[in-house]
C-alpha cells in the first residue's frame, strides 16, 4: 500500500511537471513573434526609413539635441533599451526570489511589452522618436519577462531533462515566429490588394505581434506555479538597479566558475543578438534586398531553427552541451565571415547565409540556457537569471554599439557586420576554459552524467 501510494504520488508529480512544462513552452510561443517580426524583420528597416525622412540635409536626426546619423538610430535605440533593462532586471529578479511570486511580475513585464509593441501601429511619417521610445520600452520589458521566464527552468525540469525542455521551448518560439511571418508575408506582399499602403501594412505587422504576445501569454500565466523562496540570504529590496546588480555580482563571486561561464556567454551571445537585430538592416541597406526577400530569409531561419534547436539538443545528449555550443560558435564565425562577401542584389546567396544561421541559432541559445541553469545555486534562480538575461538580450548593447559606431565611422555596413566576428572568437576561448562539471558541483547542484 505504501509503495503504491509513493508511486501514485510520483506519477502525479510527473504529470503536473509535464503540464507546467507545456505551459512554459507557450511563453516562447507568445513572445518570440516580437523578436522575429518586430526586432529582426520590420522595425529596423522601417524605423531607419522613418528616421531618414526626418533627417536634416546631412543625414542626421537630433533626439534631445544629440546629432545621430539616421542609419544608426535603430542600433542606438536597442543599446538604450539595455540601460533601462540593467536598471530594472536585478531589482525584479531579487524581488521574485525573495517573495517567490514570479507570475505577477511576469504578467506585468509581458503586458507592458505587448502594449508598447501594439502601439507601434502609430509609428508613421517622421515619428522616429516615438518609434525609439516604444522600442526601448518593449525591448526592456521583453528582457525582464524573459529573465523571469528562464528562471522557471531549473524549477520545472530535473537536471537530466533540461537540455530537452529548453530546446523544445526555443523550438516552440521559432515555430510561432515562422507561422506569423507567413501571415506577415501575405499581408506585406499583397498590401495593395488589401487596400493598404506599404507603411500601413508594416505597422499592422508590428502591432499584430503585440496582440499575439498578449493573447498567448495567458497560457503560461495560468499553468506556471509560484514557489516559496528557498534562499535565506538577505536581499537589498529597495536598492536601485545598479546597486542590486552589484549585490548579485558580489554573491556570484562566491561561484567564480558560474561567473566565468556568464562572461563567456555575455561575449558570444552579444554577437548572436546583434546579428539577429541588424541582419535585416544589412540586407536592405548594404545588399539592396527588398522587404519581401528579407521576410522570406527570416522565415527560412525560423523553420530551420526549429530543426536546429531539436537537433542540437540531441547532439548535446551525445557530446555534451558545452562541446555542442563550442561547435556552434565555430559555425557562427564561418557564417558571419561569409556574410561579408555576399554580393549585393543576390537573394539566393542571402538565403544560403540565412540557412547557416538558422541551423545553429536555436541550438546555441537553448543549450546555453539549459547549461547555465545547472550553475545557479538553488533559491536564487531569478536573481541569477537577471544577470543571464543581461547577457542574452539585455547586455547585448556592445554589439549594436560597435555595429553603429563602425557604420558611422566607415559608412559601410560590410565593415559593421564583419566587426562582430570578434565576439564569437573571444567567446569560444572563454567558454573552452570553463570546467562546467566542477562549476555545477560548486553551485550545489547534482552533476548530470553528460554535460
Secondary structure by P-SEA (a helix, b strand, c coil): caaaaaaaaaaaaaaaaaaaaaaaaaaaacccccccccccccaaaaaaaaaaaaccccbbbbcccccccccaaaaaaaaaaaaaaaacaaaaaaaaaacccaaaaaaaaaaaaaaaaaacccccccaaaaaaaaaaaaaaaaaaaaaaaaaacccccccccaaaaaaaaaaaaaaaaaaaaaaaaaaaaacccccccaaaaaaaaaaaaaaaaaaaaaaaaacbbbbcccccccccccccaaaaaaaaaaaacccaaaaaaaaaaaaaaaaaaaaaacaaaaacccccccaaaaaaaaaaaaaaaaaaaaaaaaaaaaccaaaaaaaaaaaaaaaaaaaaacccccaaaaaaaaaaaaacaaaaaaaaaaaaaaaccccaaaaaaaaaaaaacccaaaaaaaaaaaaaacccaaaaaacaaaaaaaaaaaaaacaaaaaaaaacccccccc
